[in-house]
Amino acid sequence: MDTTHTPPRWTIAQIEALFELPFNDLMYRAQTVHREHFDANAVQRSTLLSIKTGGCPEDCGYCPQAARYHTGVENEDMLSVEKVVAAAQCAKDNGATRFCMGAAWRGPKQRDLDKVIDMITAVRGLGMETCATLGMLKDGQAEQLKQAGLNYYNHNLDTAPAFYGEIITTRTQQDRLDTLSRVREAGLHVCCGGIVGMGETRQSRAALIAQLANMEPYPESVPINNLVQVEGTPLHGTAQLDLLEFVRTVACARITMPRAMVRLSAGRQEMPEGIQALCFLAGANSIFYGEKLLTTGNPDVEKDQALFAKLGLKPLQC
């Protein structure tokens, strides 16, 4: 992850200049880049399941699963392999091709990782791509996940380095980069993005995109989340991000990471259909699909299918 010995592909100033383009020009540029690398009318469908909910010791200001916040999210036991496989089969039947498993841990203990490995093996047996987000990994854990057949590991940077300390204090962004290095060294694909709408500036959004785009290599999957405000978390009550600014963020991610899967993630439920359509025009080609993310809502399958029919979007086959 160290890019200090090579010049960055993108400077923060260059990405700020993209943000400042007239909206139509930015959309045209993003769509042009998108069509060079992908079918412009195909969207990957991923489903995310919380396999271990609540009780997290971290203090991420956006997260309802943090034990220190009073959000109504209870600390639950890990799901059984059977329940995970049943959820994955349902997701596959509804058209999802990737199944993501998330756990509210600072990092997995070995006994927990052993259970997750069984889940990965079982879901791969259904013929689906697999992704896991389990927190920080220790030496050797990424290799175990790779051996089990995991395709992607998700670990978001969340926000720009200079703003990170305003959101999280229980781990540093370097901790996150260290985990991403372990993931890369194990030969896993990287799923890494961030959250916008947390009170950051446009410069901070540009700095986050620059940090992602200048990774060597940049992530294969880049989830762009719009903050879902949950009562009881420190970020509840933050001024809402203008949704056209969210679309601009998607476009900048597409232009700077042309071969990545750019995923509309948290916050999509609150977006009108017209904004979602603009996000697809801006180069988003992946969504979380299903009625729930880890603990927050998501558009249901029927609603998504209706939107895709209106837009003429088909499933992207992996």
C-alpha positions as CSV (number, residue, x, y, z in Angstrom):
1,M,0.0,0.0,0.0
2,D,3.0,2.3,0.2
3,T,3.0,4.7,-2.8
4,T,5.7,7.0,-1.5
5,H,8.3,5.8,-4.0
6,T,6.1,6.3,-7.1
7,P,4.3,9.5,-8.1
8,P,0.6,9.4,-7.5
9,R,-1.6,8.9,-10.5
10,W,-4.0,11.5,-9.1
11,T,-3.5,14.5,-6.9
12,I,-6.1,15.9,-4.6
13,A,-6.2,19.1,-6.7
14,Q,-6.8,17.1,-9.9
15,I,-9.8,15.3,-8.3
16,E,-11.1,18.6,-6.9
17,A,-11.0,19.9,-10.5
18,L,-13.1,16.9,-11.6
19,F,-15.7,17.7,-8.8
20,E,-15.8,21.3,-10.0
21,L,-16.6,20.5,-13.7
22,P,-20.1,21.4,-15.0
23,F,-22.3,18.5,-14.1
24,N,-23.0,17.5,-17.7
25,D,-19.3,17.5,-18.5
26,L,-18.5,15.4,-15.5
27,M,-21.3,12.9,-16.4
28,Y,-20.0,12.7,-20.0
29,R,-16.5,12.0,-18.9
30,A,-17.4,9.4,-16.4
31,Q,-19.8,7.6,-18.8
32,T,-17.1,7.6,-21.5
33,V,-14.6,6.0,-19.1
34,H,-17.2,3.6,-18.0
35,R,-18.0,2.4,-21.5
36,E,-14.4,1.8,-22.2
37,H,-14.3,-0.9,-19.6
38,F,-17.8,-2.2,-18.9
39,D,-21.2,-2.8,-20.4
40,A,-22.9,0.4,-19.6
41,N,-26.3,-1.3,-19.1
42,A,-25.2,-4.0,-16.7
43,V,-25.1,-3.9,-12.9
44,Q,-23.6,-6.4,-10.5
45,R,-25.9,-7.4,-7.7
46,S,-24.4,-8.3,-4.3
47,T,-26.1,-9.2,-1.1
48,L,-24.8,-8.4,2.3
49,L,-25.6,-10.4,5.4
50,S,-24.6,-9.6,9.0
51,I,-23.4,-12.9,10.4
52,K,-22.5,-11.3,13.8
53,T,-24.4,-8.2,14.8
54,G,-23.8,-5.7,17.6
55,G,-21.4,-5.4,20.5
56,C,-18.5,-3.9,18.6
57,P,-15.8,-2.3,20.8
58,E,-14.9,0.4,18.3
59,D,-16.2,4.0,18.4
60,C,-16.9,4.7,14.7
61,G,-19.2,7.7,14.8
62,Y,-21.6,6.4,12.1
63,C,-22.1,2.9,13.4
64,P,-25.2,1.6,15.2
65,Q,-23.3,-1.6,16.1
66,A,-20.9,0.1,18.5
67,A,-21.5,-1.2,22.0
68,R,-21.0,2.2,23.5
69,Y,-23.9,3.8,21.6
70,H,-27.6,3.3,22.5
71,T,-29.2,2.6,19.1
72,G,-31.4,-0.4,19.8
73,V,-29.0,-2.8,18.1
74,E,-28.5,-5.7,20.4
75,N,-25.3,-7.9,20.7
76,E,-26.2,-11.1,19.0
77,D,-24.5,-14.5,18.6
78,M,-22.9,-15.5,15.3
79,L,-25.3,-17.1,12.8
80,S,-25.1,-20.8,12.1
81,V,-23.6,-22.0,8.8
82,E,-27.0,-23.4,7.9
83,K,-28.7,-19.9,8.3
84,V,-26.0,-18.3,6.2
85,V,-26.2,-20.8,3.4
86,A,-30.0,-20.4,3.4
87,A,-29.7,-16.6,3.1
88,A,-27.1,-17.0,0.3
89,Q,-29.3,-19.4,-1.6
90,C,-32.2,-16.9,-1.3
91,A,-29.9,-14.1,-2.6
92,K,-28.8,-16.3,-5.5
93,D,-32.4,-17.1,-6.4
94,N,-33.1,-13.4,-6.5
95,G,-30.3,-12.7,-8.9
96,A,-27.3,-11.9,-6.6
97,T,-24.0,-13.1,-7.8
98,R,-21.8,-12.1,-4.9
99,F,-22.5,-12.8,-1.2
100,C,-20.9,-10.6,1.4
101,M,-20.6,-11.6,5.1
102,G,-20.1,-9.0,7.7
103,A,-19.3,-9.3,11.4
104,A,-19.1,-6.5,14.1
105,W,-15.7,-7.3,15.4
106,R,-12.5,-5.2,15.9
107,G,-10.9,-8.3,14.4
108,P,-11.8,-12.0,14.4
109,K,-10.5,-14.5,17.0
110,Q,-9.3,-17.7,15.6
111,R,-12.3,-19.7,16.8
112,D,-14.6,-17.1,15.1
113,L,-12.5,-17.3,11.9
114,D,-12.8,-21.1,11.8
115,K,-16.6,-20.7,11.7
116,V,-16.4,-18.0,9.0
117,I,-14.2,-20.3,6.9
118,D,-16.9,-22.9,7.0
119,M,-19.4,-20.3,5.8
120,I,-17.2,-19.3,3.0
121,T,-16.7,-22.9,1.8
122,A,-20.4,-23.5,1.9
123,V,-21.4,-20.3,0.0
124,R,-18.7,-21.0,-2.6
125,G,-20.4,-24.4,-3.0
126,L,-23.5,-22.6,-4.3
127,G,-21.4,-21.1,-7.1
128,M,-21.4,-17.5,-5.7
129,E,-18.5,-15.1,-5.3
130,T,-17.8,-14.5,-1.7
131,C,-16.7,-11.4,0.3
132,A,-16.1,-10.9,4.0
133,T,-15.8,-7.9,6.2
134,L,-14.5,-9.0,9.6
135,G,-12.5,-6.0,10.9
136,M,-8.7,-6.0,11.2
137,L,-6.8,-9.1,10.3
138,K,-3.7,-10.5,12.0
139,D,-0.8,-12.1,10.2
140,G,-1.8,-15.4,8.6
141,Q,-5.6,-14.8,8.8
142,A,-5.9,-13.5,5.2
143,E,-4.1,-16.6,4.0
144,Q,-6.6,-18.8,5.8
145,L,-9.5,-16.9,4.1
146,K,-7.9,-17.2,0.7
147,Q,-7.4,-20.9,1.2
148,A,-11.1,-21.3,2.1
149,G,-12.0,-19.7,-1.3
150,L,-12.8,-16.2,-0.3
151,N,-12.7,-13.9,-3.3
152,Y,-12.9,-10.4,-1.8
153,Y,-12.1,-8.8,1.6
154,N,-13.8,-5.5,2.5
155,H,-12.1,-3.0,4.7
156,N,-13.1,0.6,4.0
157,L,-10.8,3.6,4.6
158,D,-14.1,5.4,5.6
159,T,-12.8,9.0,5.0
160,A,-9.8,11.1,4.1
161,P,-6.7,10.8,6.4
162,A,-7.0,14.4,7.7
163,F,-10.7,13.9,8.7
164,Y,-10.4,10.3,10.0
165,G,-9.7,11.3,13.6
166,E,-13.0,13.2,13.7
167,I,-14.9,10.0,13.0
168,I,-12.9,7.2,14.7
169,T,-10.4,7.2,17.6
170,T,-10.2,3.5,18.6
171,R,-8.1,2.6,15.5
172,T,-6.0,4.6,13.1
173,Q,-6.3,4.6,9.3
174,Q,-2.9,3.0,9.2
175,D,-4.4,0.0,11.0
176,R,-6.8,-0.2,8.1
177,L,-4.0,0.1,5.6
178,D,-2.1,-2.7,7.4
179,T,-5.0,-5.0,7.0
180,L,-5.4,-4.2,3.4
181,S,-1.7,-5.0,2.9
182,R,-2.2,-8.4,4.4
183,V,-5.2,-8.9,2.1
184,R,-3.2,-8.1,-1.0
185,E,-0.2,-10.2,0.1
186,A,-2.5,-13.2,0.5
187,G,-3.8,-12.8,-3.1
188,L,-7.3,-11.7,-2.2
189,H,-9.2,-9.0,-4.1
190,V,-9.7,-5.8,-2.3
191,C,-13.1,-4.2,-1.6
192,C,-12.4,-0.7,-0.2
193,G,-14.2,2.6,-0.3
194,G,-15.7,5.1,2.1
195,I,-18.6,7.0,3.5
196,V,-19.6,10.5,2.5
197,G,-22.0,12.9,4.2
198,M,-20.3,12.7,7.5
199,G,-19.7,16.5,7.6
200,E,-16.5,16.4,5.5
201,T,-15.6,19.0,2.9
202,R,-15.5,18.4,-0.8
203,Q,-11.7,18.5,-0.5
204,S,-11.9,15.6,2.0
205,R,-14.0,13.7,-0.5
206,A,-11.4,14.4,-3.2
207,A,-8.7,13.3,-0.8
208,L,-10.4,10.0,-0.1
209,I,-10.8,9.3,-3.8
210,A,-7.2,10.2,-4.3
211,Q,-6.1,7.8,-1.6
212,L,-8.1,4.9,-3.1
213,A,-7.1,5.6,-6.7
214,N,-3.4,5.8,-5.8
215,M,-3.3,2.4,-4.2
216,E,-1.1,-0.1,-6.0
217,P,-3.3,-1.5,-7.4
218,Y,-6.4,0.4,-6.7
219,P,-9.3,-1.7,-5.2
220,E,-11.2,-4.1,-7.5
221,S,-14.4,-3.0,-5.7
222,V,-15.1,0.5,-4.4
223,P,-18.3,0.9,-2.3
224,I,-19.5,4.5,-2.0
225,N,-21.7,4.9,1.0
226,N,-23.9,7.9,1.9
227,L,-24.2,8.2,5.6
228,V,-27.3,6.6,7.0
229,Q,-28.0,8.6,10.2
230,V,-29.0,6.4,13.1
231,E,-30.3,8.0,16.3
232,G,-27.9,7.4,19.2
233,T,-24.8,7.6,17.1
234,P,-22.6,10.8,17.3
235,L,-23.2,11.6,13.6
236,H,-27.0,11.6,14.0
237,G,-28.1,15.1,13.0
238,T,-25.2,15.9,10.7
239,A,-26.2,18.1,7.8
240,Q,-27.4,16.0,4.8
241,L,-25.1,15.8,1.8
242,D,-26.7,17.2,-1.4
243,L,-27.4,14.1,-3.5
244,L,-26.0,15.6,-6.7
245,E,-22.7,15.9,-4.8
246,F,-23.0,12.2,-4.1
247,V,-23.4,11.6,-7.8
248,R,-20.3,13.7,-8.4
249,T,-18.4,11.5,-5.9
250,V,-19.4,8.4,-7.8
251,A,-18.3,9.9,-11.1
252,C,-14.9,10.9,-9.7
253,A,-14.5,7.3,-8.4
254,R,-15.3,5.9,-11.9
255,I,-12.9,8.3,-13.7
256,T,-10.0,7.7,-11.3
257,M,-10.5,3.9,-10.9
258,P,-11.8,2.9,-14.4
259,R,-11.7,-0.8,-14.0
260,A,-13.1,-1.0,-10.5
261,M,-16.6,-2.1,-9.6
262,V,-18.1,1.1,-8.2
263,R,-20.9,0.1,-5.8
264,L,-23.8,2.1,-4.5
265,S,-24.0,1.0,-0.9
266,A,-25.5,2.4,2.2
267,G,-27.9,5.3,1.8
268,R,-29.5,4.0,-1.4
269,Q,-32.9,3.5,0.2
270,E,-33.1,7.3,0.8
271,M,-32.3,8.1,-2.8
272,P,-35.0,8.8,-5.4
273,E,-35.0,6.7,-8.5
274,G,-33.7,9.7,-10.6
275,I,-30.6,10.0,-8.4
276,Q,-29.9,6.3,-8.6
277,A,-30.2,6.6,-12.4
278,L,-27.7,9.4,-12.4
279,C,-25.3,7.3,-10.3
280,F,-25.5,4.5,-12.9
281,L,-24.9,7.1,-15.6
282,A,-21.9,8.3,-13.5
283,G,-20.4,4.8,-13.7
284,A,-21.8,2.9,-10.7
285,N,-22.1,-0.7,-11.8
286,S,-22.7,-2.6,-8.6
287,I,-25.3,-2.4,-5.8
288,F,-26.1,-4.1,-2.6
289,Y,-29.3,-6.0,-3.4
290,G,-31.9,-7.1,-0.8
291,E,-34.0,-5.6,1.9
292,K,-31.3,-5.0,4.5
293,L,-27.6,-4.2,4.8
294,L,-25.8,-4.9,8.1
295,T,-28.4,-3.2,10.3
296,T,-30.0,-0.5,8.1
297,G,-32.6,-0.7,5.4
298,N,-32.1,-1.2,1.6
299,P,-34.6,-1.1,-1.3
300,D,-36.3,-4.4,-1.6
301,V,-35.8,-6.8,-4.5
302,E,-39.1,-6.0,-6.3
303,K,-38.5,-2.3,-6.1
304,D,-35.0,-2.7,-7.6
305,Q,-36.2,-5.0,-10.3
306,A,-38.8,-2.4,-11.3
307,L,-36.2,0.3,-11.4
308,F,-33.8,-1.9,-13.5
309,A,-36.7,-2.6,-15.9
310,K,-37.4,1.2,-16.3
311,L,-33.7,1.9,-17.0
312,G,-33.1,-1.2,-19.2
313,L,-30.4,-2.5,-16.8
314,K,-29.5,-6.2,-16.8
315,P,-27.5,-8.2,-14.3
316,L,-23.7,-8.1,-14.7
317,Q,-22.5,-11.7,-14.9
318,C,-19.2,-12.3,-13.0
